[in-house]
Amino acid sequence: MDSTDLAYDVFAKQCPSRTTLEHVTGRWGALTLGALHEGTFRFNELRRRVDGVSEKMLSQTLHALERDGLVRRDAQPTNPPRVDYQLTPLGREIAERLLTLIDFVQSRQDDVHKAQESYDEARGGR
């Protein structure tokens, strides 16, 4: 059986799609994909856009997303070197779905905040 015959099941312990899902839905992966949906960025531009991410974590995130085929790294042979990051077509498709979820979560944040307050009050405050 070759890899095209495999049925992926993210709920199965050994399924490789779990790793990809983790890269996409982890905090830095989701925010990086969302930011790159806005266009092409150089590393430091992207780091400023994804506020709070460390240089090391952004680098690791970009490597994982590039390996998964979601981000394209374009290194220009200039002095100093210029490296641009952008979404691949697959990355763009995933980012669009993520942005729908991100927009929904942001739009319902007042409800989440009320639920958190209610939860905390029922348990003696936090």
Order of alpha helices (4+ residues) and beta strands (2+ residues): alpha-alpha-beta-alpha-alpha-beta-beta-alpha-alpha
